[in-house]
Amino acid sequence: MGQGQKGSSDKKEGRKKRDESPAPKDGHKCRVCRFPLLVAIFQLLLGVAVTAVAFLMLAISPSLLARETPHWAGIILCLVSILGFILYCINYLPDERSSMQFFVKLLYFVLCAIGLVISVLVMAFAGHHYSQTSSLSCDKVGEDCVCTLNPQDPIARTFTYKGVSDCEVINGTLTLYFLLQIVLNLVQALVCAVGAFIMWKHRYQVFFAGLQIGSPSFQQWQKV
């Protein structure tokens, strides 16, 4: 009898402790502010902006090279953001029991690192062309615009921009677009760096303890 009463009292005490345990945080609160949705939104917006500016630059002169109109960089970063949306839609388990979640997180980390490198590369090209176009001296030759760095030097390198009706666009609008590309890709590089850092931090710097609360079919996980 004594053991039976003791066992029942232990069960009641255990049930009381479970009832008094802190309620789990509401996962639906401020869903837009949660990672990776916020990072993915910024990546998508910046990727679209980089692509749009690149096509505007290409509309000035179709002879511009691919490194001068980095629409490819914007498209790649839009794909990275789509993967971020997919990662957001996967149910989050801290210990990564889902192989699909682990693969998507690893791929997203790698693509964020690649996006960071691409953004820095585009910034380098845009900075070089910005300093170059801002000091060009251009003349109208037929339907093209021929520019040179030093008009007094007969062997100076010349740049031919085909289909340009007004040479002032080269020193004005095109230079402004290069500067805009520098700013956009700088912000994009920072966003990709934040995304890669958070992925790495969630994987290697956060430890979880699996605490089962309530029925065995539903588990709440808490950070320690």
N, C-alpha and C positions, 0 to 999 in steps of 0.2 A: 504493500500500500504506500509506504513512504517513498519507494522508488518511483511508483506510478505518479504520485503527486509531484515529485521533483521533476520528472520528465515533462509533465504537462505544464509546469510553471516555466521550465526552460523554453518550451515551444512558445508560450505566451510572451515571454521576454524577448525572444528572437523576432516574433511577429511585430512586437511593439517597436523594436529598433528599426525594422524595415519600414514601418509606417512613418517613423520619425526621421528617416533618412532624407537628405535634401532632394527636392524635386529636380528632375533633369532640366537643363536649359532648353528653352524653346528654340528648336532648330529653324523654325519658319520666320523668326524675327529678323527683319532687315536682310532678306535673302539677296537683295541686289548688292548689298555691301560685302557679301562674303566672297572669299577667294575660292576658286579662281575666276568667278564671274566678273568681278570688277577689273581684274587684270586683262581678261579676255576682251571685255568691252573696250578698254583703252587700246589694246592691240588692234582690234578691228577698226576703230575710228581712225587711228593713226595710219594703219595700213591703207585704208581707203584714201586718206588725205595725201599720202606719199604717191599713190598711184595716180590720183587726179592731177596733182601738180606735175608729175612726169609727163602725162599726156598733153597737158597744156604747154609744156616746154617743147614737146614733139610737134605741136601744131604751129609753133613759130617757124621751125625749119625741119623738114624731114631728114636732113643730112646729119642731124645730131646722133652721136654714137650711143650705144646701150649704156655705157657707164655714165653718160651725161643725163640720161633720162631713166632713172632707176625704177621704172614701173614694175620690173621683175621683183625688186625688193619688197614693194608694197603688197604684191600678190602673195609672195611667200609668207609674209607676216599676217596676212588675212587668213591663210590656211592654218597658221599656228593658233590664231584666236579661235578658229572653229574647233580645233582640238581641245582648247580650254573650255569651250561650251560643252563638249562631249564629256570632259572630265567632271564638270559640274553636275551633269545629269546622272552620273554613276553614283550609286549609294556609297557613302563614305564609311569605310571601316579602318580604324587606326592601325590595326596590325596587318593590313593588306592581305586578308585571306582570299580576296578575289584576284585571280591571275589577270583578268582583264583590267582591273583597276591598276594593278602594279605595272602592266605593260603601258597603259595610257599615261600614267604619271611619269614613267621613265622616258617615254617618247616626248612628252610635253617638256620635260626638263632639257632634253637634248635639243629640241627645236628652239626653245627659248635661248639656249646658249648659242645656237647657230644664228638666230635672229639678232642677238647682241653683236656677233661678229659682222653680220651683213650690215647692220646699222652703222657700225664704226667705219666699215669700208666705204659705204655710201657717203658718210660725212667727209672722209678723206678726199674722195673724188670731187664732191661738191665744193669743198673748201679750195681745192686746187683750181677748179674751173671758175670759181667766183673771183679769186685773185687774178686770174688770167683775163677773163672777159671784162673786168672793171678797168683794165689798162689797155684794152685793144683800141686801135685806130682803124675805123672801117670806112670803106668807099663802095659806092654802088657800081657794079659792073654787070650790065645787062639786067637779068632777073635775079642775080645773085648778089651777095654781100661779101666782099673780100676784106678780111681784117688782118692786121699785122701788129706785132708788139712794138716795133720801132720803124716808123715810115722812112727814116733817114738811112737805115741799114739795108742795102740792096740784097743781102743774103739772109735777111731775117725770115723766120718761119711765118708763113701765111696760113690763114684759116678761111675756108670758103663755106659760107652758109647759104645753101640753095633755097630758092623760093621765098626770100625775105624781101618784102616790098619797101621796108623802111629800116635803114641800118641803125637808127636810134634804138630800135627794139633790142639789139644785141647788148648795148651798153646799159640799157635801162631795165626793161621787163625781164630779159633772160637772167641778168645779174640778180634781180630780186627773187626770181624763182630758185636760183642756186642757194641764196641765203635762206629762203624758206625751207628748202630741202635739208639744210644743215640743222635748223631748229627742230623740224619734225623728226628727223632721225636721231637727234640727241635725246629728245623725249622718249622716242621708241626704244632706244638703247637702255635708258633708265628703267622703262617698264619691263623689258625683257630680263634685265638684271634682277629686278625685284621678283619676277615670276620664277626665275631659276633659283634664286636664294630661298624663297619660301618652299619650293619643292624640296630642295636639299635639307632645309631645316625640319620640315615635316618628316622626312625620311630618317635623319640621323641625329637630330637634337631633341626630339620629343619622345618620351617614353610613356606608355599607357599601361594601365592595369585593368584587366577585364573584370568588372564587377557585375554579377548577375543580380538584377533586381526584379522581383515579381516572378512571372512565369518563365520557364526555361526557354520558351520560344522567342522571348524578347529580351534583349540585353542592352543595358546602358553602359557606355564606356566613359571613363573619367580620366583626365590627365593627372599625373603625379609628378 
